[in-house]
């Protein structure tokens, strides 16, 4: 069963991926190496260092320009992202991030190709309470082609953040990429292909600074939104055992254990797939799902019959 939340989340991811790809075209956000300055919301964004080098600004004035035009905007943006993460967790990762949308897409294809979500995991023998149908090795071709395609698109888009998009796409269309452009696209495509094929969620868990800082903010707030687990009904999890895989764990694109303590869910992206899987398994049971979103006092103390994944704070 696929609920409206997952459809909305996929729509948000798709819309943000389109924004990620077209933002350089409209000068919404990029740094142009040819002009030596950034573009933000169609306006040129300079730090004033050229004026300082030319002697038209003093050192103090140049430092003030850097603070006002670089550090303060970055701090404001970081403050917004971290304040959202403090209350709701890694919403950017699960609902917007163009990398995570690739992770989920390739996870599904690898599951079809070899019965695993990644090469490093055990085979998944049951998802959402239903037996997993046999995998087909022919999906490997689709997986590899799509992996390289995603990597190539990412490489070209990233280059358009550094050079005028019309130049990049014009050279690409006519097959006249200059050597530095071709080198950038070739190396980036190779590196991203390897990361998409072998790393994926490992990058999200251990290497992404944006995700890491969101997790730190979220883990520090005992009242933040978190997956709550009804520990009083833990025996109902036995419904998953005939498939030899807990549905919530099999559904998680980050390969986490949603019934664990909050500190073990450090990399949770709030995608809600584990809740959907548990809801499917427990559909015929009158009490319903064992997992649901909790926050505030419920997240902190485990009220209403639910014990959140976080350890209650007794102080």
C-alpha positions as a printed NumPy array, in Angstrom:
array([[  0.   ,   0.   ,   0.   ],
       [  1.358,   3.354,  -1.027],
       [ -0.092,   6.264,   0.905],
       [ -0.467,   9.92 ,  -0.044],
       [  2.535,  10.937,   2.036],
       [  4.926,   9.004,  -0.187],
       [  3.351,  10.415,  -3.337],
       [  3.678,  13.951,  -2.   ],
       [  7.249,  13.311,  -0.955],
       [  8.14 ,  12.04 ,  -4.424],
       [  6.526,  15.119,  -5.972],
       [  8.573,  17.388,  -3.696],
       [ 11.736,  15.486,  -4.596],
       [ 10.976,  15.699,  -8.307],
       [ 10.221,  19.412,  -8.15 ],
       [ 13.421,  20.116,  -6.223],
       [ 15.478,  18.022,  -8.661],
       [ 14.1  ,  20.145, -11.513],
       [ 14.951,  23.294,  -9.538],
       [ 18.452,  21.955,  -8.917],
       [ 18.907,  21.435, -12.666],
       [ 17.451,  24.724, -13.928],
       [ 18.616,  27.122, -11.187],
       [ 21.842,  28.051, -13.066],
       [ 19.848,  28.932, -16.198],
       [ 17.932,  31.633, -14.327],
       [ 20.891,  32.771, -12.194],
       [ 19.04 ,  31.735,  -9.052],
       [ 22.241,  30.438,  -7.518],
       [ 25.662,  29.791,  -9.08 ],
       [ 29.241,  30.97 ,  -9.134],
       [ 30.48 ,  32.053, -12.568],
       [ 34.191,  31.406, -13.059],
       [ 34.219,  33.512, -16.212],
       [ 33.057,  36.678, -14.42 ],
       [ 34.55 ,  35.886, -11.022],
       [ 31.415,  36.456,  -8.978],
       [ 28.275,  34.645,  -7.839],
       [ 24.675,  35.073,  -8.931],
       [ 21.912,  34.858,  -6.346],
       [ 18.232,  35.307,  -7.261],
       [ 19.258,  36.905, -10.61 ],
       [ 21.47 ,  39.518,  -8.931],
       [ 25.292,  39.606,  -9.207],
       [ 26.87 ,  38.897,  -5.821],
       [ 30.365,  40.28 ,  -5.245],
       [ 32.413,  40.365,  -2.072],
       [ 34.218,  43.578,  -2.967],
       [ 37.665,  42.013,  -3.066],
       [ 38.294,  43.381,  -6.564],
       [ 37.787,  46.9  ,  -5.246],
       [ 40.164,  46.141,  -2.389],
       [ 42.834,  44.85 ,  -4.772],
       [ 42.357,  47.946,  -6.916],
       [ 42.866,  50.147,  -3.842],
       [ 39.332,  51.537,  -3.767],
       [ 38.523,  49.882,  -0.416],
       [ 40.487,  49.755,   2.806],
       [ 41.231,  46.454,   4.554],
       [ 38.539,  47.17 ,   7.149],
       [ 35.938,  47.941,   4.5  ],
       [ 36.827,  44.795,   2.565],
       [ 36.553,  42.68 ,   5.728],
       [ 33.142,  44.201,   6.48 ],
       [ 31.988,  43.383,   2.941],
       [ 33.037,  39.757,   3.38 ],
       [ 31.203,  39.526,   6.71 ],
       [ 28.012,  41.144,   5.388],
       [ 27.93 ,  39.454,   1.985],
       [ 29.292,  36.013,   2.798],
       [ 29.323,  34.998,   6.442],
       [ 26.012,  36.533,   7.555],
       [ 23.977,  35.038,   4.659],
       [ 25.608,  31.649,   5.234],
       [ 24.848,  31.825,   8.952],
       [ 21.246,  32.827,   8.23 ],
       [ 20.786,  29.918,   5.819],
       [ 22.406,  27.504,   8.277],
       [ 20.145,  28.841,  11.023],
       [ 17.008,  28.152,   8.974],
       [ 18.122,  24.615,   8.04 ],
       [ 19.168,  23.748,  11.593],
       [ 16.014,  25.193,  13.151],
       [ 13.915,  22.979,  10.867],
       [ 16.123,  19.99 ,  11.687],
       [ 15.907,  20.756,  15.416],
       [ 12.146,  20.24 ,  15.317],
       [ 11.554,  17.794,  12.459],
       [ 14.886,  16.133,  11.684],
       [ 16.456,  15.68 ,   8.266],
       [ 13.428,  16.857,   6.276],
       [ 15.67 ,  18.329,   3.599],
       [ 17.304,  14.942,   3.055],
       [ 14.11 ,  12.923,   2.903],
       [ 11.872,  15.382,   1.079],
       [ 14.077,  17.583,  -1.12 ],
       [ 17.661,  16.405,  -1.551],
       [ 18.342,  15.529,  -5.234],
       [ 20.981,  13.017,  -4.145],
       [ 18.604,  11.104,  -1.874],
       [ 16.011,  10.825,  -4.65 ],
       [ 18.695,   9.075,  -6.732],
       [ 19.516,   6.824,  -3.753],
       [ 15.919,   5.662,  -3.442],
       [ 15.468,   5.116,  -7.186],
       [ 18.613,   3.02 ,  -7.491],
       [ 17.76 ,   1.103,  -4.307],
       [ 14.534,  -0.082,  -5.919],
       [ 16.292,  -1.111,  -9.135],
       [ 19.018,  -3.013,  -7.277],
       [ 16.337,  -4.807,  -5.303],
       [ 14.832,  -5.96 ,  -8.601],
       [ 18.245,  -6.935,  -9.996],
       [ 19.704,  -8.95 ,  -7.118],
       [ 17.263,  -8.97 ,  -4.207],
       [ 19.444,  -6.571,  -2.211],
       [ 19.06 ,  -2.854,  -1.617],
       [ 22.847,  -2.498,  -1.787],
       [ 25.728,  -4.848,  -2.478],
       [ 26.721,  -4.75 ,   1.204],
       [ 23.358,  -5.867,   2.622],
       [ 21.806,  -9.262,   3.117],
       [ 19.11 , -10.301,   0.617],
       [ 15.687,  -8.831,   1.387],
       [ 13.175, -11.659,   1.571],
       [ 10.085,  -9.744,   2.521],
       [  8.999,  -6.106,   2.251],
       [  5.782,  -4.623,   3.538],
       [  4.573,  -7.967,   4.836],
       [  4.421,  -9.55 ,   1.365],
       [  6.879, -12.106,   0.009],
       [  9.438, -10.596,  -2.309],
       [  9.114, -11.951,  -5.82 ],
       [ 12.183, -13.422,  -7.484],
       [ 14.725, -10.939,  -8.776],
       [ 15.808, -10.776, -12.396],
       [ 19.433, -10.237, -13.424],
       [ 18.27 ,  -8.369, -16.532],
       [ 17.514,  -5.396, -14.284],
       [ 21.288,  -4.961, -13.865],
       [ 21.425,  -3.421, -17.341],
       [ 18.707,  -0.923, -16.434],
       [ 20.451,  -0.189, -13.142],
       [ 23.845,   0.436, -14.743],
       [ 22.419,   2.598, -17.536],
       [ 20.38 ,   4.682, -15.122],
       [ 23.311,   5.004, -12.703],
       [ 25.589,   6.368, -15.425],
       [ 22.788,   8.609, -16.723],
       [ 22.151,  10.107, -13.288],
       [ 25.897,  10.63 , -12.808],
       [ 26.236,  12.303, -16.22 ],
       [ 23.275,  14.623, -15.556],
       [ 24.726,  15.552, -12.184],
       [ 28.156,  16.232, -13.719],
       [ 26.722,  18.528, -16.415],
       [ 24.47 ,  20.356, -13.95 ],
       [ 27.357,  20.884, -11.52 ],
       [ 29.461,  22.305, -14.364],
       [ 26.644,  24.72 , -15.188],
       [ 26.962,  26.085, -11.648],
       [ 30.533,  27.139, -12.511],
       [ 30.271,  28.181, -16.165],
       [ 27.451,  29.899, -18.109],
       [ 24.786,  27.209, -18.719],
       [ 24.267,  28.309, -22.333],
       [ 27.958,  27.718, -22.985],
       [ 28.022,  24.329, -21.261],
       [ 24.913,  22.946, -22.951],
       [ 25.815,  24.546, -26.283],
       [ 29.224,  22.867, -26.306],
       [ 27.652,  19.601, -25.192],
       [ 24.97 ,  19.701, -27.9  ],
       [ 27.488,  20.372, -30.677],
       [ 30.085,  17.971, -29.276],
       [ 32.614,  20.762, -28.832],
       [ 33.369,  20.573, -25.123],
       [ 36.702,  22.18 , -24.332],
       [ 39.318,  20.031, -22.666],
       [ 38.722,  21.349, -19.09 ],
       [ 34.948,  20.963, -19.548],
       [ 35.267,  17.426, -20.918],
       [ 37.69 ,  16.508, -18.15 ],
       [ 35.326,  17.811, -15.476],
       [ 32.32 ,  15.976, -16.94 ],
       [ 34.286,  12.745, -17.442],
       [ 35.826,  12.631, -13.978],
       [ 32.628,  13.73 , -12.225],
       [ 30.559,  11.15 , -14.118],
       [ 33.002,   8.378, -13.195],
       [ 33.194,   9.335,  -9.512],
       [ 29.437,   9.813,  -9.179],
       [ 28.716,   6.548, -10.989],
       [ 30.882,   4.675,  -8.483],
       [ 29.279,   6.505,  -5.566],
       [ 25.73 ,   5.905,  -6.823],
       [ 26.443,   2.232,  -7.503],
       [ 28.427,   1.296,  -4.382],
       [ 28.059,   4.089,  -1.815],
       [ 24.689,   5.787,  -2.01 ],
       [ 23.237,   5.652,   1.515],
       [ 26.745,   5.279,   2.995],
       [ 27.575,   8.742,   1.665],
       [ 24.357,  10.097,   3.168],
       [ 25.094,   8.499,   6.541],
       [ 28.796,   9.231,   6.959],
       [ 30.044,  11.803,   4.426],
       [ 27.335,  14.413,   3.82 ],
       [ 28.012,  17.488,   5.96 ],
       [ 24.514,  18.901,   5.366],
       [ 22.928,  15.702,   6.629],
       [ 25.343,  15.361,   9.518],
       [ 24.609,  18.829,  10.94 ],
       [ 20.865,  18.252,  10.597],
       [ 21.222,  15.009,  12.522],
       [ 23.223,  16.708,  15.27 ],
       [ 20.523,  19.359,  15.705],
       [ 17.77 ,  16.714,  15.727],
       [ 19.491,  14.337,  18.126],
       [ 20.054,  17.193,  20.596],
       [ 16.31 ,  17.908,  20.897],
       [ 14.504,  15.217,  22.954],
       [ 11.132,  16.663,  21.881],
       [ 11.797,  16.539,  18.132],
       [  9.603,  14.519,  15.793],
       [ 10.711,  10.893,  15.773],
       [  9.398,   7.458,  14.86 ],
       [  7.559,   6.107,  17.896],
       [  7.333,   2.37 ,  18.554],
       [  4.568,   0.745,  20.617],
       [  6.787,  -1.423,  22.79 ],
       [  3.773,  -2.824,  24.65 ],
       [  2.778,  -4.575,  21.413],
       [  6.273,  -5.616,  20.354],
       [  5.147,  -9.238,  20.067],
       [  3.087,  -8.207,  17.021],
       [  6.353,  -7.801,  15.151],
       [  6.286, -11.572,  14.786],
       [  4.057, -11.032,  11.741],
       [  7.192, -10.008,   9.861],
       [  9.23 , -13.073,  10.817],
       [  7.806, -15.534,   8.279],
       [  9.434, -13.353,   5.604],
       [ 12.697, -13.463,   7.61 ],
       [ 12.976,  -9.675,   7.426],
       [ 11.329,  -6.923,   9.452],
       [  9.286,  -4.872,   7.004],
       [ 10.254,  -1.548,   8.579],
       [ 13.961,  -2.328,   8.283],
       [ 13.649,  -3.638,   4.737],
       [ 11.785,  -0.49 ,   3.667],
       [ 14.303,   1.975,   5.126],
       [ 16.482,   3.434,   2.315],
       [ 19.181,   4.31 ,   4.864],
       [ 19.331,   0.709,   6.147],
       [ 18.365,   1.678,   9.706],
       [ 16.314,  -0.149,  12.338],
       [ 13.267,   2.053,  13.016],
       [ 12.373,   0.245,  16.255],
       [ 15.74 ,   1.152,  17.784],
       [ 16.587,   3.98 ,  20.165],
       [ 16.815,   7.463,  18.692],
       [ 20.606,   7.61 ,  18.914],
       [ 20.744,   4.544,  16.658],
       [ 18.479,   6.354,  14.181],
       [ 20.956,   9.227,  13.848],
       [ 20.761,   9.237,  10.024],
       [ 16.948,   9.003,   9.76 ],
       [ 15.688,  11.121,   6.849],
       [ 12.05 ,  11.24 ,   8.012],
       [ 10.92 ,   9.622,   4.766],
       [  8.204,   7.623,   6.558],
       [  8.705,   4.423,   4.547],
       [  9.05 ,   2.343,   7.706],
       [  5.67 ,   3.612,   8.941],
       [  4.08 ,   2.701,   5.618],
       [  5.575,  -0.811,   5.731],
       [  4.389,  -1.428,   9.308],
       [  0.946,  -0.097,   8.487],
       [  0.714,  -2.594,   5.622],
       [  1.77 ,  -5.528,   7.805],
       [ -0.611,  -4.599,  10.636],
       [ -3.516,  -3.66 ,   8.371],
       [ -5.716,  -6.564,   9.519],
       [ -4.922,  -6.124,  13.208],
       [ -7.462,  -3.966,  15.106],
       [ -4.878,  -1.91 ,  17.063],
       [ -3.171,  -0.98 ,  13.781],
       [  0.39 ,   0.086,  13.173],
       [  3.202,  -0.283,  15.701],
       [  5.034,   2.769,  14.365],
       [  3.887,   6.367,  14.104],
       [  5.294,   9.878,  14.255],
       [  5.509,  11.338,  17.759],
       [  6.882,  14.634,  19.017],
       [  6.841,  16.965,  21.982],
       [  6.114,  15.336,  25.333],
       [  5.24 ,  12.037,  23.651],
       [  8.655,  11.861,  22.022],
       [ 10.298,  12.749,  25.316],
       [  8.368,  10.537,  27.715],
       [  6.584,   7.918,  25.58 ],
       [  2.941,   8.791,  26.303],
       [ -0.288,   7.512,  24.739],
       [  0.819,   3.902,  24.76 ],
       [  3.748,   4.663,  22.472],
       [  7.361,   4.579,  23.524],
       [  9.396,   6.712,  21.175],
       [ 12.655,   5.582,  19.676],
       [ 14.37 ,   8.061,  21.933],
       [ 15.253,   7.181,  25.523],
       [ 13.002,   9.176,  27.882],
       [ 14.718,  12.129,  29.519],
       [ 14.235,  11.798,  33.288],
       [ 15.738,  15.126,  34.241]])
